[in-house]
Amino acid sequence: MKINKNVKVLLVGAILTLTVSSLVGCGSKSEEVPKSNESTTQNQEKTYKNISGSEAEKIMKDSNDTLILDVRDAKEYNEGHIVDAINIPVDEVEKRIDELESFKDKTVLVYCKSGKRSITASEILVKNNFKDVSNVEDGVSEYEYDLVEYTDLTASQFEKMISENSDAIILDPRDKKDFSKGHIENSINIPLSEIESRLDELSKDKPVLIYCNVGRKSAEAANILQNNGFSKVYNAIDGVKEYDFKLVK
């Protein structure tokens, strides 16, 4: 009987020891559970990416939904800029940020002459909640981009130009079928393939505002006019399939 009592005592002691150890262990593990990283995410600093000229060209080639922002001064821009790039000088970006509102959720590539002013502009965009901003480190003096001299405009800037220039020629270089489905009021239709043979129908003394479906044909048309001595040429980078222009038939 004594042996049995001792055995019982030992068993009870062992059970108590295991139970206490288990409770202590659980308490230790609960303390080691990592805390939520929510605060880390919330405090994570918003920033922009730095990309090379070749990387920028690839993005421009692969995407039709990218804003290219040239932050040099107007004189530098007019001497030659990347195709489809709009111009807002770096010291005007902050006060003209509303003009870029529709691009907050889109990819924005920012460039200048040497990559310095574009850093400042990129910081301004990020501060104003633009989500996908890339600073192109290779400026136009450091990389061999294909440059043009006509002026590229966003759709809203294009509409403003129309309203402020009653004598402007509004040129639609789409085919006749697309034009008949709907076009900007007072625009004339000269299909892209016919522009060079019908240049005499346009005036070099008036602004020529060009648009199309997605900005490709209008860019080609603008280049043709530029190469033929037209100096007041404006291309809409957003076409009628991308922006809600008021159209007539």
C-alpha positions in Angstrom: 0.0 0.0 0.0 2.9 2.4 0.8 4.3 1.8 -2.7 0.9 2.6 -4.3 0.6 5.9 -2.3 4.1 6.9 -3.4 3.3 6.1 -6.9 0.1 8.2 -6.8 2.0 11.1 -5.2 4.6 11.0 -7.9 2.0 10.8 -10.7 0.1 13.8 -9.3 3.3 15.8 -9.0 4.3 14.9 -12.5 0.8 16.0 -13.8 1.0 19.3 -11.9 4.5 20.0 -13.2 3.4 19.3 -16.8 0.3 21.5 -16.5 2.3 24.4 -15.1 5.0 24.1 -17.7 2.3 24.0 -20.4 0.6 27.2 -19.1 3.9 29.0 -18.9 4.9 27.9 -22.3 1.6 29.1 -23.8 2.1 32.4 -22.1 5.5 32.7 -23.6 4.3 31.9 -27.1 1.5 34.5 -26.9 4.1 37.1 -26.1 6.2 36.1 -29.1 3.3 36.5 -31.6 4.4 39.3 -34.0 2.4 42.4 -33.9 0.4 43.6 -36.9 2.5 45.5 -39.4 -0.4 47.9 -40.1 1.5 50.8 -38.5 4.6 50.0 -40.5 2.5 50.1 -43.7 0.7 53.3 -42.7 4.0 55.0 -41.9 5.8 53.7 -45.0 7.0 56.7 -46.9 5.5 57.3 -50.3 8.1 57.6 -53.0 8.8 57.5 -56.8 10.9 55.1 -58.9 14.1 56.1 -60.7 14.4 54.6 -64.2 16.8 54.8 -67.1 16.0 56.3 -70.6 15.8 52.8 -72.1 13.4 51.7 -69.4 11.3 54.8 -70.0 11.2 54.0 -73.8 10.0 50.5 -73.1 7.1 51.7 -70.9 6.2 54.3 -73.5 6.2 51.7 -76.2 4.2 49.1 -74.3 1.5 51.4 -72.8 -1.0 53.7 -74.3 -2.2 54.9 -70.9 1.0 56.6 -69.6 1.4 60.4 -69.0 4.8 61.7 -70.1 5.6 65.0 -68.3 8.3 67.3 -69.5 9.2 69.8 -66.7 11.7 71.9 -68.6 10.8 75.5 -69.5 8.6 76.2 -72.6 11.6 77.2 -74.8 13.4 74.0 -74.2 10.2 72.0 -74.8 9.5 73.7 -78.1 13.0 73.0 -79.3 12.3 69.3 -79.1 10.5 66.9 -76.7 9.6 63.3 -76.4 6.6 62.2 -78.4 3.3 62.6 -76.4 5.0 64.5 -73.7 3.1 67.5 -72.3 4.9 70.5 -70.8 4.5 71.9 -67.3 7.7 73.7 -66.1 8.8 72.4 -62.8 8.1 75.7 -61.0 4.4 75.5 -62.2 3.7 71.8 -61.3 2.4 72.5 -57.8 -0.1 75.2 -58.9 -1.2 73.4 -62.0 -1.6 70.0 -60.3 -5.4 70.0 -61.1 -4.6 69.7 -64.8 -3.1 66.2 -64.0 -5.9 65.0 -61.7 -7.1 62.3 -64.1 -3.7 60.7 -64.1 -3.4 60.1 -60.4 -3.9 56.4 -60.7 -1.9 56.0 -63.9 1.8 55.7 -64.7 3.5 59.1 -64.9 7.0 59.4 -66.4 8.8 62.7 -65.5 11.8 63.9 -67.4 13.9 67.1 -68.0 17.3 67.9 -69.4 19.6 66.1 -66.9 17.3 64.4 -64.4 17.5 67.1 -61.7 14.3 69.1 -62.2 12.4 65.9 -62.8 13.3 64.8 -59.2 11.7 67.9 -57.8 8.6 67.4 -59.9 8.4 63.7 -59.0 8.4 64.6 -55.3 5.6 67.1 -55.8 3.5 64.5 -57.6 4.0 61.9 -54.9 3.2 64.5 -52.2 -0.1 65.0 -54.1 -1.0 61.3 -54.0 0.0 60.3 -57.5 0.4 56.5 -57.2 2.8 55.4 -59.9 5.5 58.1 -60.6 8.8 57.4 -62.3 11.7 59.9 -62.5 13.6 59.4 -65.8 17.2 59.8 -64.7 18.5 60.2 -68.3 17.4 63.6 -69.5 17.2 64.7 -73.1 20.9 65.8 -73.0 22.0 62.4 -71.9 19.9 59.9 -74.0 19.0 59.8 -77.6 15.2 60.0 -77.6 13.1 60.6 -80.7 12.1 64.2 -80.3 9.4 66.3 -82.0 8.6 70.0 -82.0 4.8 70.3 -82.1 2.9 70.7 -78.8 1.2 67.8 -77.1 -1.8 68.5 -74.9 -4.0 66.5 -72.6 -7.7 66.3 -73.5 -8.7 69.0 -71.1 -5.9 71.3 -72.3 -7.0 70.6 -75.9 -10.6 71.6 -75.1 -9.3 74.8 -73.6 -7.3 75.6 -76.7 -10.5 75.1 -78.8 -12.5 77.4 -76.6 -9.8 80.1 -76.6 -9.0 80.0 -80.3 -12.1 80.5 -82.4 -10.0 80.8 -85.6 -8.2 77.5 -85.0 -8.3 74.7 -87.5 -9.5 71.5 -85.9 -8.2 68.5 -87.9 -9.5 65.0 -87.7 -7.1 62.6 -89.6 -9.2 59.4 -89.0 -10.9 57.7 -91.9 -14.3 59.0 -93.2 -16.2 56.2 -91.5 -14.9 57.0 -88.0 -15.4 60.7 -88.7 -19.1 60.2 -89.6 -19.8 58.2 -86.4 -18.9 61.3 -84.4 -16.4 64.2 -84.4 -15.6 67.4 -82.5 -17.7 70.2 -83.7 -16.3 72.4 -86.5 -13.5 69.9 -87.2 -12.5 69.1 -90.8 -11.7 65.5 -91.9 -8.5 64.8 -93.9 -7.6 61.2 -93.6 -3.9 60.6 -92.6 -3.0 59.1 -95.9 -4.2 62.3 -97.7 -2.7 65.0 -95.6 0.5 65.6 -97.6 -1.4 65.9 -100.8 -3.9 68.3 -99.2 -1.7 70.7 -97.3 -3.0 73.7 -99.2 -6.4 73.3 -97.4 -4.7 74.2 -94.2 -3.2 77.6 -93.1 0.2 78.0 -91.5 -1.0 81.2 -89.9 -3.6 79.6 -87.7 -3.3 77.1 -84.9 -3.9 73.5 -86.1 -5.5 71.3 -83.4 -5.3 67.6 -84.2 -7.1 64.6 -82.6 -8.0 61.1 -83.4 -9.2 57.9 -81.6 -6.2 57.2 -79.3 -3.6 59.8 -80.3 -1.5 57.8 -82.7 -2.8 59.1 -86.1 -2.9 62.6 -84.7 0.7 62.4 -83.7 1.7 61.2 -87.2 -0.4 64.0 -88.7 1.3 66.6 -86.4 4.7 65.3 -87.5 3.8 65.7 -91.2 2.7 69.3 -90.6 5.8 70.1 -88.6 8.0 68.7 -91.3 6.2 70.9 -93.8 6.7 74.2 -92.1 3.6 74.4 -89.8 4.7 75.9 -86.5 1.4 76.2 -84.6 0.6 72.5 -84.3 -1.1 71.0 -81.3 -1.8 67.2 -80.8 -4.3 65.7 -78.3 -2.6 62.8 -76.6 -6.1 61.5 -75.6 -8.4 60.5 -78.4 -12.2 60.2 -78.6 -12.0 56.6 -77.4 -10.2 57.7 -74.3 -11.8 60.9 -73.3 -15.4 62.1 -73.3 -15.2 64.8 -75.9 -18.5 66.4 -77.0 -19.1 64.9 -80.4 -21.5 65.7 -83.2 -22.4 63.9 -86.4 
